[in-house]
Amino acid sequence: MNMTRFILPAMLLALAMAGCKTTYQWTSKVPQELRTVSVPTFRNESDITELGPVATRQLLREFQREGTFKIRDVGDAAVEVQGVIVNTSASRLAGDRMSNGRHFSSRLTIVAKVSVIDKRRGQVVVDNKKYTAYTVYDDTPSDTLTSRRDASARAADDLARQIVDDIVAYPW
């Protein structure tokens, strides 16, 4: 068996792996002392009741899923995320002609403002950053309330992903 056939691919693989080591970082850039977070219930100024607690729950779930931060009570966390649901809106995208206009696809939009506080230094690191999240849902006149409630949870999930991505990527 000719060993030179295997040496060149092995060397190329080793060079590629060495390049990856200097290019990518698989651990978080968030300093270890800042990896605890608290999220008080979002204030809700929208017309969808319970959206503040829903957005808070989705954000906590996203922090857990992402894994960089540990969830703590307000007094025990190094970082606090405060949010306000500023507005929601629903707009129809399309109707189904076969159902005589009784079935619609709609888009639910949530607008929120979020602040991030480094409690160790007593400093606001993100001040009222505006986030817009949305989802598309089927809206039937016979059950609009349930459709919109389900859609608000999905839009809150989109909101949570955006917020956590920004916090993890923040240059602490």
HELIX and SHEET records of a PDB file:
HELIX    1   1 THR A    4  THR A   23  1                                  20    
HELIX    2   2 GLN A   32  LEU A   34  5                                   3    
HELIX    3   3 LEU A   51  GLU A   66  1                                  16    
HELIX    4   4 VAL A   74  ASP A   76  5                                   3    
HELIX    5   5 ARG A   97  SER A   99  5                                   3    
HELIX    6   6 PRO A  141  ASP A  143  5                                   3    
HELIX    7   7 THR A  144  ALA A  169  1                                  26    
SHEET    1   A 4 ARG A  43  ASN A  44  0                                        
SHEET    2   A 4 VAL A  79  GLY A  95  1                                        
SHEET    3   A 4 THR A  36  SER A  38  1                                        
SHEET    4   A 4 LYS A  70  ILE A  71  1                                        
SHEET    1   B 4 ARG A  43  ASN A  44  0                                        
SHEET    2   B 4 VAL A  79  GLY A  95  1                                        
SHEET    3   B 4 PHE A 104  ASP A 118 -1                                        
SHEET    4   B 4 GLN A 123  ASP A 139 -1                                        
END                                                                             
